[in-house]
Amino acid sequence: MRIHADADRCVGAGQCVLTEPDVFDQNDEDGTVVLLADQAEGEVLVRVEEAVQLCPAQALSVGE
């Protein structure tokens, strides 16, 4: 599945990085989300979907 991140909506809470650090990182300057991978499957996808739910800014999504 494809991962989408909207850095403009991101508030830099870092929940995504804590949930799946192999997919998400934070910009050193402002703390906004940076995607390290734009596709996920299996156990990684499960953690990415958890990160989507935890994001307080609703800046993350997963889809086709």
C-alpha positions, -999 to +999 in steps of 0.1 A: +000+000+000+011+035-007+018+059+022+010+095+020+022+123+044+012+159+043+040+179+058+019+211+057-006+195+081+020+179+104+025+194+138+057+175+146+043+153+174+066+125+163+041+096+170+047+083+135+085+080+141+079+063+174+055+038+158+075+030+126+110+046+125+119+027+093+092+046+074+089+079+091+114+105+102+113+142+112+127+172+095+157+185+116+146+221+111+109+221+120+101+185+131+076+178+104+072+143+089+096+130+063+088+097+045+117+073+043+096+048+022+063+054+003+052+017+002+045-007+030+032-043+034+029-070+061+039-061+096+053-027+085+019-018+070+002-027+103+025-003+122+020+024+095-018+021+099-013+025+136+007+056+130-021+070+108-045+065+137-022+081+162-013+112+142-029+142+160-029+163+129-043+136+106-014+143+083-009+106+073-029+082+051-026+049+034-042+040+001-038+027-034 
